Amino acid sequence: MRFLLFLCLTSYAFAEPIHSSITTYYENLEFKNSKQKTDGSVLGFGGDIHVDNSEYRFVYEHTDTNTFQPPLKDDLHVDKLFLRYGYDFKNGLHANINYINVLHDNIVPTAHGQSYGAGLGYDITPKLSANFTQFYTDYKDFDVYQSDIKFDYKTQLDDIKMKFTSITHIIHLKDYETNPLSKNADEDYISSGLKFHGHYESYHLGAAAYYGKRLFAIMDDGFKLQHHAMEFDRTYAVGFGKSFTPSWIARVQYVFQRAEEIPYHNKNVEVENLKLILNYKF
């Protein structure tokens, strides 16, 4: 974390920023068939800045979730910090460094867990690019290793710009048998997803689908961390957005997920997420 902050400060001091943006979002969560949670909300704030060949991104996220008591002792409150540094070598090669910190979780022992990531990307052709990122997450009682393999393909049909993305998450757990939270987990997981984004004039359309089980996964290029013991096996998402001015963009996104609460062997838990996003470029 200190290294990322040092890079940001020194680069900003010696170069002029190209452009910046800030983002805020609100999510409404609904849980069905869960033995732990009923509903909740997420509030996030973040930004990005581009300086010469460098990109800096950060997100701070706070979550409040209403719970069943028992088995849980209180409602859930979580704070997380996400950082990412990217560098473009201008020869088709890209690099990224990620950092995630679960700053606070008043119930789950994965509180204060920290994730570190490093990756390389390459533009195979002007339309096709690939990226490999390796993550390591250090929790108090166990460790998680995650390898992400991603391909992006960009194309255009008349005035419609499109991007297709395939991504595979390979997850390995270490020392997970030693505590009640993760003892019912598997040692290895593989989950794959397909994503689409379309852009026409001032309108944006997105969709995604993930298959295969995943647990304690890092998602969204290092800006989501699923640090609770929920084993997801299905995810579907659709989103719509509009640019109201060259600076303001608003989006709405719906996500459906199916999971098992592994401490209780409670299957068919459904999680619905409605997300509103507002972005301002300056």
N, C-alpha and C positions, 0 to 999 in steps of 0.2 A: 504494500500500500504506500509506504513512504517513497519507494522508488518511482511509482507512477506519479505521485504528487510532485516529486522533484523534476521529472521529465516535463510535466505540464508547466511549471513555473519558469524553468530555464528556457524552454522553447518560446514561451510567450514573451519573455523579456527581450529576446534577440530577434524576433520576427513579428511582422504584422499579421494579424488574423485575416483570413480570407472571408469567412462568413461564420455566423453563429446561429443557433436556434435554441429555444427553450420549449419544453413539453410538460404538460400536466395531464394526468389521467385519473379517472374514477372508475372503480369496478364494483359491481353488485354480485355477490356470491350466494347461490342457493344450493343446499345439500339435500339429497334424497336418499333414504335408506341408510344413513350414517348412524353409527352408535356414539359418535363424538361431537359432531357439528350440526348446526341448523342453518345458519345464514351468516353473512358477513359483508364487509366492505373493504376496499383497498384504495388508498390515496397515494399517488406517486407524483414526483417532480424530478425533472432531469434537464439535461442540456448537452449540447455538443459544440465543439469549436474546432475549426480547421486552421492550422498554421503551417504554411508551406506544404511539406509532404506529410505532415502529421495530423492525426485526428484524435481528439480527446472527448470521451463521453462519460457521463455520470448519471446515476439515478438513485434517488432516495425514496424508499417505499415503506408505508405504514399500513398494517392490516389489523382490523378488529373483527373477531369472529365469535358469535354466540355459540355456546356449547351446552351439551347435556351434563348435568352435575348431580350424581355421579354418571359416568366414571371419571370425568375430569373435575378438577377442584375449583376451577374458575373459568371465566370467559378468557379467550385467547387474544393476546396483543403482541404483535411482531413488528420489528423494525429491521430493514435490510439496506445495505449500501452496495451499489454496483459501480465498478469502474472499468473502463476499457481504453487502451491506447493502441492506435493503429498507425502504421507507417507504410507509405507507398514509395517503393524504390524507383519508380518510373521506367522500369524495364520489364514490366509484367509481373514482378514479384511484390508481394505484400506480406506484412507481418503484423501480428496482434498480440497484446498482453492483456489478460483479464484478472480482475480481483473482485471477490464477493465476500461480504461480512454479514453474518446474522447478528446484528448489534444487540438485539433483545428478543427473547421469547420467554414468556412467564410460565410456561408449562413444559414444553418438550425439551429433553436433554440435548438436542442438537443446537441449542442456543449457543452463540459465540463461535459457531462453526465458521471456518474460513476456506474459501476456494481460490485456487490459483490456476491460471491458464496461459498457455503460449501456443501460438499457431503460425502457420505459413500458408499463403495463398499464391496462386499463379494464374495469369490469364493465358489459357491454352490457345485461344483464338480471340478476336475482338468480341465475339458473342459468348464464348464459353470460358468459365473460370472454375477453379477448384480451390478448396481450403481444407486443411487438416489442423485441428486444434486439440491439444491434450490438456485435460483438467485434472486437478488433484484437490480433493476436499478433505479437510482435517476436522473431524468431529471429536468430541471428548472420548467416546467409547469405540469408534470405528473409523475407517477411512474409505473413501470412494474415489476410484479412478475412472475417468470418462474420456473416451476418444470420439471426436466428432469428425465425420467425413461429409463434406458438402460440395455440391456442384450447382452452379448457377448458369442458366442459359437465357440470354436476352434476344428478343426478336421484335419485329414490328410488322403490323399488317395495316397498310394504309396509314391512318393517323393514330392507330391504337398501339401503344408501346406495351410489351408484355415481358414478364420475367418468370421462368419456371425454376424451381429449386427442389433438389432432392437432398435429404440429409439423413444420416444414420448415426445413432447414438449407441456406442458400445460401452457398457457399464460393468465394472468389477468392484465387488465389495470385499474388504479385508477386515478381519476380527469382528464381523457382524454377529457372530453367535454368542457373544459375551454379555448381551444386555437385552432386556425385555422389548425394547423398541424395535430392534431389527433381527432378533433371533429367528423369526419365521420367514426371513427373506431368502431368496436364492443368491448364489454367489455371483452369477453373471446374468446380464440382461442385454438384449438387442432390440432397439426400437427404430423404425424408419418412418420418414414422413415425406410428403409431397406438398409443395406450396406453389401458389400462383398469385401474381400481382399484375393487374392491368391498369393502364393509365390512358384516358382519353380526354383531351382538352382539360377541363378542371375537375374531372371525376376520377375516382380511384375505386378499384374493386379487388378484393383479396379473398382467397380460400385456402384451406389447408386440411390435411388428414394425416393422422399418425396411427400406425399399427405396431403391434409387438409390445411386450411388457417393458416397463421402465420403473425405476425406484430411485429416490434421492437424486433425480436428474437435474442437470443444468440445461435450460432451454433458451430460445430467442437470442442466440449468439452471446450468451453469458449475461442476460438481463432478466432471467427468471431462475429461481432455485426452489425446487420442491423438496424441502428439508423435513417434511413430516412423513410418517411411515404409511404412505398411500401408494399402492402398486397400480399404476395406470396401464391400461391395455387398449384404450380407444380414446382418440381425440379428434374432434371435428370443429372447424372454425370457419366463419365467413365474416367479411367486413366490407364496409362501404365508406367512402370519404369524398370530400369536396374541398377544393381550394377556392376560398371566397375572395381572396386578393393574392397577389404574389407572395405575401408574408403569412397569411392566416390559412391554416388547414384544419378541418374538423373531421373526425372519424368516429364511427361506431362499429363495434366488433362483438360478435356472439361466439362463445366457445362452449362446447359440450364435451365432458370427459367422463369416462367410466373407470372405476378403480375398486381395489380391495383394501380395506383397512387391515393390514397384516397382523397387528398385535391381537386382533379379535377373530381373525379368519372371516371377516365380514365382507362378503362379495356384493357386487352389483350396486355399489355406491355411485350415485350420479351427481356430478358437479356441473352446474350451469353458471356461466359467467357472462355478464353484459358489461362491456367496457366502453367508456366515452373518452376520447383523446382530443386534446387541443394543442396545436403546434404553431409557434410563431418564429419566423426567420427574420434576422436583422443583420 
